[in-house]
């Protein structure tokens, strides 16, 4: 079960960084 949790966390982290990058690009 822990492996699944880590995978979900990694997915959320990736989504968060992607959204962050998009916001920064739009601001520039």
N, C-alpha and C positions, 0 to 999 in steps of 0.2 A: 504493500500500500504506500510505503514511503516513496518508492520510485515514481509512482503516479503523481504524488503530491509535488515532487521536485519538477516533474515534467510540466505540470500545470503552472507552477510558479515561473518556470523558464518562459512559458508561452506568454504569461501576463507581462513579464519583464520585457520581452521582445516587443509586445504590442505597445507598451508604455514608451519605450525608446523610439519606436517608429513614429508614434503620435508626436512626441517631443521634437523629433527631427523635422516633421512636416511643419509644425508651428514655427520653428526657427527659420525655415526656408521662406515661409510666407512673410515673416517680419522683415527679412533682409530686403 
